[in-house]
Amino acid sequence: MSERNPFGGTISHLSPAEVQKGLADGTMLLVDVREPNELHAERIPGAQTLPLSRFDPAALPDPKGKRLVFSCRSGQRSQQAAAVAQRAGLPYEEHMQGGIIAWRQAGFDVERG
């Protein structure tokens, strides 16, 4: 479901289960916008990283036909990243609602260290 992003543009909220399925079947590319210290503590296996503090839409990885989905800790910074990408003319509007907190609550694996 798409709606107005509070940071500008449009946002589509995906559940951790939808993202996990997309990662497993190879149809999604997850971009985690948390900071290096957060990523060191835990991360979603297979996620690419581009911290919001130095976020440059031009540095986003090429999704190569996959759906690019943003994630963060709780779902706020991922919406900010989507808004910045959209202002740069990119079509990325999907984020994982609830971030890695919701991912863990859903029982999905994280990598540590």
Secondary structure, DSSP 8 states (H G I E B T S, - for coil): -EEE-TTSSEEEEE-HHHHHHHHHTT-EEEEE---HHHHHH-B-TT-EE--GGG--GGGS---TTSEEEEE-SSSHHHHHHHHHHHHTT----EEETTHHHHHHHTT---B--
